[in-house]
Amino acid sequence: MDAKEQEFPSVDGLMLSAAELKALTGYARTKLQARVLGSLGVPYVIRPDNSLLVLRMHLQVAPKSIERDRPMLNSARRRLGL
């Protein structure tokens, strides 16, 4: 166990560990992990020691909207009879 994990222990499994973050993002560096988490829409906080805090609950709930709102095309309107 490294120093960062000892400073910020996983509280009852509420937070992802450093190993879980690395497995999720594919990176060990904080900046790259933050970039991947941001692109996935996963909220995170940068701690004072420059490590990331990610709550497990953010990965257990589906994102609000993965698809972007798109205008209905004329072909779709015709199919729907609009």
Legacy VTK file of the C-alpha trace (Angstrom):
# vtk DataFile Version 3.0
C-alpha trace
ASCII
DATASET POLYDATA
POINTS 82 float
0.000 0.000 0.000
1.479 3.367 -0.971
1.399 6.631 0.994
-1.559 8.097 -0.928
-3.805 5.151 -0.090
-2.789 5.414 3.590
-3.586 9.149 3.710
-7.012 8.750 2.089
-8.367 5.297 2.899
-11.450 4.047 1.103
-14.272 4.861 3.509
-16.512 1.790 3.605
-15.906 1.265 -0.091
-17.473 4.604 -1.018
-14.441 5.773 -3.005
-12.483 4.109 -5.768
-8.986 3.021 -4.815
-5.909 4.095 -6.771
-5.766 0.619 -8.341
-9.429 0.829 -9.405
-8.878 4.272 -10.932
-5.916 2.940 -12.888
-7.942 -0.049 -14.104
-10.894 2.172 -15.079
-8.901 4.807 -16.949
-5.910 2.811 -18.123
-3.567 5.466 -16.720
-1.617 5.989 -13.503
-1.066 9.760 -13.940
-3.695 12.017 -12.389
-3.935 14.392 -15.353
-4.623 11.544 -17.788
-7.068 9.880 -15.396
-8.954 13.186 -15.086
-9.130 13.506 -18.880
-10.614 10.015 -19.256
-13.078 10.495 -16.395
-14.189 13.810 -17.881
-14.778 12.233 -21.289
-16.850 9.505 -19.620
-18.883 12.068 -17.692
-17.729 10.738 -14.312
-17.473 13.485 -11.653
-14.214 13.666 -9.708
-12.398 15.938 -7.258
-8.678 16.680 -7.245
-7.334 16.295 -3.711
-4.640 18.533 -2.180
-2.035 15.810 -2.839
-3.014 15.865 -6.560
-4.730 12.463 -6.474
-8.316 11.975 -7.622
-11.368 11.256 -5.528
-14.123 9.395 -7.357
-17.193 8.218 -5.508
-18.255 4.682 -6.381
-21.917 5.742 -6.648
-21.116 7.771 -9.767
-20.189 4.562 -11.561
-23.202 2.596 -10.363
-25.780 5.009 -11.806
-26.191 5.499 -15.538
-25.261 8.992 -16.789
-28.197 11.383 -17.196
-27.975 11.493 -20.935
-25.396 9.788 -23.092
-27.053 10.718 -26.354
-27.150 14.333 -27.367
-30.438 15.963 -28.198
-30.774 15.823 -31.934
-33.351 17.473 -34.140
-35.914 15.160 -35.668
-35.118 14.628 -39.330
-37.791 15.000 -41.980
-37.538 11.290 -42.818
-38.300 10.426 -39.168
-41.221 12.850 -39.148
-42.688 11.196 -42.245
-42.373 7.739 -40.664
-44.122 8.968 -37.533
-46.793 10.757 -39.540
-45.953 14.198 -38.188
LINES 1 83
82 0 1 2 3 4 5 6 7 8 9 10 11 12 13 14 15 16 17 18 19 20 21 22 23 24 25 26 27 28 29 30 31 32 33 34 35 36 37 38 39 40 41 42 43 44 45 46 47 48 49 50 51 52 53 54 55 56 57 58 59 60 61 62 63 64 65 66 67 68 69 70 71 72 73 74 75 76 77 78 79 80 81
